[in-house]
């Protein structure tokens, strides 16, 4: 993580205006939170992000959300802000999220898990500077490519009290085979991909280095068995690695669920809330992973 004192500084903050396709009546908890668009500094770049907090007084525990996709595909939009970020904030968390450098008006260029991981890590400093945030209690939630970003963060910080990964891309080498269209994304965004395709993908694939993930951060992994965007075997391989390294985790495979787990939205949200509340908000001790019992 870059230690520059300017990292995480909010340079602009404006109230978020929901688009017309987001009806407040569909999300009654919107009345309980304040949503803002921000630009913050990351490695000297102005990066677009979001900041949502409960209206009631803090300080509040925090959640960093990592979006999926690349460039404008998968960018955080109104429905994501309403249905996910504001929902989590209504549970009593300050939620911050990045569009990653170069996207949605931000400066620089994303690297699909390269230097842009700092755009995630520098959100810690943003929270450290916020008097409304209890930055001693931070969790992280990432979906799809955001799952990759979450694992990369877990290899670089021990500050996360819990992590949630939904249908995460934890093996980009398999993704290259399962989704041939991703090769062009890699080629366009990952520095040095053409010179060392295997090395650049392994460096972004947590299944090859589960021992590097902070063992004091319990991970909830959710994946749909009918997900065509990210093969569920990616999560199975990550879980196998976590089991070998005795990392606290829970794996939930949802039968017939798609990439968004849309067939199980209530269960997805309940599992997420329970995990975050258990380890971030309430600070429950980690489980005993040594073999035991009768």
C-alpha positions as CSV (number, residue, x, y, z in Angstrom):
1,X,0.0,0.0,0.0
2,X,1.3,3.5,-0.9
3,X,1.9,5.4,2.4
4,X,1.4,8.8,0.9
5,X,-0.4,11.0,3.3
6,X,-2.8,12.2,0.6
7,X,-4.0,8.7,-0.2
8,X,-7.7,8.3,0.7
9,X,-8.3,12.0,0.8
10,X,-11.8,12.9,-0.5
11,X,-11.4,15.7,-3.0
12,X,-15.1,16.0,-3.8
13,X,-18.3,14.6,-2.4
14,X,-21.8,15.2,-3.8
15,X,-25.1,13.7,-2.9
16,X,-25.9,10.7,-5.1
17,X,-29.0,11.2,-7.3
18,X,-30.6,7.9,-8.1
19,X,-31.7,7.4,-11.7
20,X,-35.4,7.1,-12.7
21,X,-35.2,3.3,-12.8
22,X,-34.6,3.2,-9.1
23,X,-37.9,3.7,-7.2
24,X,-37.6,4.5,-3.5
25,X,-40.7,2.4,-2.8
26,X,-38.7,-0.7,-3.9
27,X,-36.0,0.1,-1.4
28,X,-37.6,1.4,1.8
29,X,-34.3,1.4,3.7
30,X,-33.0,4.3,1.5
31,X,-34.6,6.6,4.0
32,X,-32.2,5.4,6.6
33,X,-28.9,6.2,4.7
34,X,-27.1,9.0,2.9
35,X,-25.4,8.1,-0.4
36,X,-22.7,10.2,-2.0
37,X,-20.5,10.1,-5.0
38,X,-16.9,10.9,-4.3
39,X,-13.5,11.4,-5.9
40,X,-10.6,10.4,-3.7
41,X,-6.9,10.3,-4.1
42,X,-5.1,7.0,-4.8
43,X,-1.4,7.2,-5.8
44,X,-1.9,10.8,-6.9
45,X,-4.9,10.0,-9.1
46,X,-8.4,11.2,-8.6
47,X,-10.5,8.0,-8.5
48,X,-14.3,7.8,-8.6
49,X,-16.0,6.1,-5.7
50,X,-19.1,6.0,-3.5
51,X,-19.6,6.7,0.2
52,X,-22.8,5.6,2.0
53,X,-23.5,5.9,5.7
54,X,-26.3,5.5,8.1
55,X,-28.1,8.7,9.0
56,X,-28.0,7.8,12.7
57,X,-24.9,8.9,14.5
58,X,-21.6,6.9,14.5
59,X,-18.9,5.9,14.6
60,X,-20.0,2.9,12.5
61,X,-18.2,-0.3,11.5
62,X,-17.3,-0.3,7.8
63,X,-17.4,-2.3,4.6
64,X,-15.3,-1.9,1.5
65,X,-17.1,-3.1,-1.6
66,X,-15.2,-4.3,-4.7
67,X,-17.1,-4.2,-7.9
68,X,-16.8,-6.7,-10.7
69,X,-16.3,-6.3,-14.5
70,X,-13.8,-4.0,-16.2
71,X,-13.9,-0.5,-17.4
72,X,-17.5,0.5,-17.8
73,X,-18.8,-3.1,-17.9
74,X,-19.9,-4.0,-14.4
75,X,-19.5,-0.5,-13.1
76,X,-21.4,0.5,-10.0
77,X,-24.7,2.0,-11.2
78,X,-27.9,3.2,-9.5
79,X,-29.4,-0.2,-8.9
80,X,-26.2,-1.5,-7.4
81,X,-26.0,1.5,-5.1
82,X,-29.6,1.0,-4.0
83,X,-29.9,-2.8,-3.8
84,X,-26.5,-3.6,-2.4
85,X,-24.4,-0.7,-1.0
86,X,-27.3,1.1,0.6
87,X,-28.7,-2.2,1.9
88,X,-25.4,-2.9,3.7
89,X,-25.3,0.6,5.0
90,X,-28.8,0.2,6.4
91,X,-27.4,-2.7,8.5
92,X,-25.3,-0.1,10.4
93,X,-22.2,0.1,8.3
94,X,-20.3,2.9,6.4
95,X,-19.9,1.5,2.9
96,X,-17.2,2.7,0.5
97,X,-16.5,1.5,-3.0
98,X,-14.2,2.3,-5.9
99,X,-14.9,2.3,-9.6
100,X,-11.1,1.7,-10.0
101,X,-8.8,4.2,-11.7
102,X,-9.6,5.3,-15.2
103,X,-13.3,4.5,-14.9
104,X,-16.4,6.7,-14.7
105,X,-14.4,9.9,-15.0
106,X,-11.5,8.8,-12.8
107,X,-7.9,9.4,-13.7
108,X,-5.3,6.8,-14.7
109,X,-5.9,3.3,-16.2
110,X,-7.0,0.2,-14.5
111,X,-4.8,-2.9,-14.7
112,X,-7.3,-5.7,-13.7
113,X,-5.6,-6.5,-10.4
114,X,-2.3,-4.6,-10.9
115,X,-1.6,-1.2,-9.5
116,X,-5.3,-0.6,-9.2
117,X,-5.4,-2.8,-6.1
118,X,-4.2,0.4,-4.4
119,X,-7.5,2.0,-5.2
120,X,-9.0,-0.6,-2.8
121,X,-6.3,-0.4,-0.2
122,X,-6.3,3.4,-0.1
123,X,-9.9,3.2,1.1
124,X,-8.5,2.2,4.4
125,X,-6.9,5.6,4.8
126,X,-10.1,7.2,3.7
127,X,-11.9,5.5,6.6
128,X,-9.1,6.3,9.0
129,X,-9.7,10.0,8.3
130,X,-13.5,9.7,8.8
131,X,-14.7,10.5,12.3
132,X,-17.9,8.7,11.6
133,X,-16.1,5.5,10.8
134,X,-14.8,2.9,13.3
135,X,-11.8,1.9,11.2
136,X,-10.8,-0.8,13.7
137,X,-13.8,-2.8,12.4
138,X,-13.6,-3.1,8.6
139,X,-15.0,-5.9,6.4
140,X,-14.8,-6.4,2.6
141,X,-17.2,-7.7,0.0
142,X,-16.3,-8.5,-3.6
143,X,-18.2,-10.1,-6.4
144,X,-16.8,-11.6,-9.6
145,X,-13.6,-9.6,-10.5
146,X,-14.2,-8.0,-7.1
147,X,-13.5,-11.4,-5.5
148,X,-10.1,-11.3,-7.2
149,X,-9.5,-7.8,-5.8
150,X,-10.6,-9.0,-2.3
151,X,-8.1,-11.8,-2.4
152,X,-5.3,-9.5,-3.6
153,X,-6.2,-7.2,-0.7
154,X,-6.2,-10.1,1.8
155,X,-2.6,-10.8,0.7
156,X,-1.5,-7.3,1.6
157,X,-3.4,-6.3,4.8
158,X,-4.3,-7.9,8.1
159,X,-6.9,-5.2,8.9
160,X,-10.0,-6.9,7.6
161,X,-12.2,-8.5,10.2
162,X,-14.1,-10.5,7.6
163,X,-14.5,-10.9,3.9
164,X,-17.3,-12.0,1.6
165,X,-16.7,-13.3,-1.9
166,X,-19.6,-13.8,-4.3
167,X,-18.8,-15.9,-7.4
168,X,-15.3,-14.7,-7.2
169,X,-12.7,-15.0,-10.0
170,X,-10.0,-16.8,-8.0
171,X,-8.4,-18.6,-11.0
172,X,-7.8,-16.5,-14.0
173,X,-5.9,-19.3,-15.8
174,X,-9.1,-21.4,-15.9
175,X,-11.2,-18.3,-16.7
176,X,-9.0,-17.8,-19.8
177,X,-10.1,-21.3,-21.0
178,X,-13.7,-21.1,-19.9
179,X,-14.2,-17.6,-21.2
180,X,-12.1,-17.1,-24.3
181,X,-13.4,-13.5,-24.6
182,X,-11.5,-12.7,-21.4
183,X,-8.2,-13.0,-23.2
184,X,-8.8,-9.7,-24.9
185,X,-9.6,-8.1,-21.6
186,X,-6.3,-9.4,-20.2
187,X,-4.4,-8.2,-23.2
188,X,-5.9,-4.8,-23.1
189,X,-5.6,-4.1,-19.4
190,X,-2.9,-6.3,-17.8
191,X,0.6,-4.8,-18.2
192,X,3.0,-7.5,-19.6
193,X,0.3,-10.0,-20.4
194,X,1.6,-10.8,-23.9
195,X,5.1,-11.3,-22.6
196,X,4.1,-13.5,-19.7
197,X,0.5,-14.6,-19.9
198,X,0.8,-17.4,-17.3
199,X,2.8,-15.4,-14.8
200,X,0.5,-12.3,-14.9
201,X,-2.6,-14.5,-14.4
202,X,-1.1,-16.6,-11.6
203,X,-0.2,-13.4,-9.8
204,X,-3.9,-12.5,-9.8
205,X,-5.2,-16.0,-9.0
206,X,-5.6,-16.8,-5.3
207,X,-5.9,-20.5,-5.9
208,X,-2.1,-20.5,-6.5
209,X,-1.2,-18.7,-3.2
210,X,-3.9,-19.4,-0.5
211,X,-1.2,-19.3,2.1
212,X,-0.7,-15.6,1.5
213,X,-4.2,-14.7,2.5
214,X,-4.4,-13.2,6.0
215,X,-5.5,-16.1,8.3
216,X,-7.1,-13.8,10.8
217,X,-9.7,-12.8,8.2
218,X,-12.5,-15.3,7.9
219,X,-13.9,-15.6,4.4
220,X,-17.5,-16.4,3.3
221,X,-17.5,-17.8,-0.3
222,X,-20.8,-18.0,-2.2
223,X,-21.1,-19.4,-5.7
224,X,-24.0,-20.5,-7.9
225,X,-23.7,-23.9,-9.5
226,X,-25.2,-22.5,-12.8
227,X,-22.9,-19.5,-13.0
228,X,-21.6,-19.3,-16.6
229,X,-19.5,-16.1,-16.1
230,X,-17.2,-17.6,-13.5
231,X,-17.0,-21.4,-13.2
232,X,-18.0,-22.5,-9.7
233,X,-14.9,-24.8,-9.7
234,X,-12.9,-21.6,-9.1
235,X,-14.5,-21.3,-5.7
236,X,-14.1,-25.0,-5.0
237,X,-10.3,-24.8,-5.7
238,X,-10.0,-21.8,-3.5
239,X,-11.8,-23.6,-0.7
240,X,-9.6,-26.6,-1.1
241,X,-6.5,-24.3,-0.7
242,X,-8.0,-22.6,2.3
243,X,-8.8,-26.0,3.9
244,X,-5.2,-27.1,3.4
245,X,-3.8,-23.9,5.0
246,X,-6.4,-24.0,7.9
247,X,-7.9,-20.7,7.0
248,X,-11.3,-19.9,8.5
249,X,-13.9,-20.0,5.8
250,X,-17.3,-21.1,4.8
251,X,-18.3,-22.3,1.3
252,X,-21.9,-22.1,0.2
253,X,-22.8,-23.5,-3.2
254,X,-26.3,-22.5,-4.3
255,X,-28.0,-25.0,-6.5
256,X,-28.9,-23.7,-9.9
257,X,-28.0,-20.1,-9.0
258,X,-26.6,-17.7,-11.6
259,X,-23.7,-15.2,-11.3
260,X,-25.6,-12.8,-9.2
261,X,-27.2,-15.5,-7.1
262,X,-30.5,-13.9,-8.3
263,X,-32.5,-17.1,-7.5
264,X,-31.4,-16.8,-3.8
265,X,-31.2,-13.0,-3.2
266,X,-32.8,-13.2,0.3
267,X,-30.4,-16.0,1.3
268,X,-27.4,-14.2,-0.3
269,X,-28.2,-11.1,1.7
270,X,-28.9,-13.0,4.9
271,X,-25.6,-14.9,4.7
272,X,-23.7,-11.7,4.0
273,X,-25.3,-9.8,6.9
274,X,-24.8,-12.7,9.3
275,X,-21.1,-13.0,8.4
276,X,-20.3,-9.3,8.6
277,X,-22.3,-8.8,11.8
278,X,-20.6,-11.9,13.4
279,X,-17.0,-11.0,12.7
280,X,-17.0,-7.2,11.9
281,X,-19.7,-5.6,14.0
282,X,-19.7,-8.0,17.0
283,X,-16.0,-9.2,16.8
284,X,-16.8,-12.8,17.5
285,X,-13.6,-14.9,18.0
286,X,-12.3,-17.1,15.2
287,X,-13.3,-20.7,15.3
288,X,-11.0,-23.5,16.5
289,X,-9.7,-25.1,13.3
290,X,-7.6,-27.8,14.9
291,X,-9.1,-31.3,14.6
292,X,-11.2,-31.9,17.7
293,X,-14.4,-33.5,19.0
294,X,-15.4,-37.1,19.9
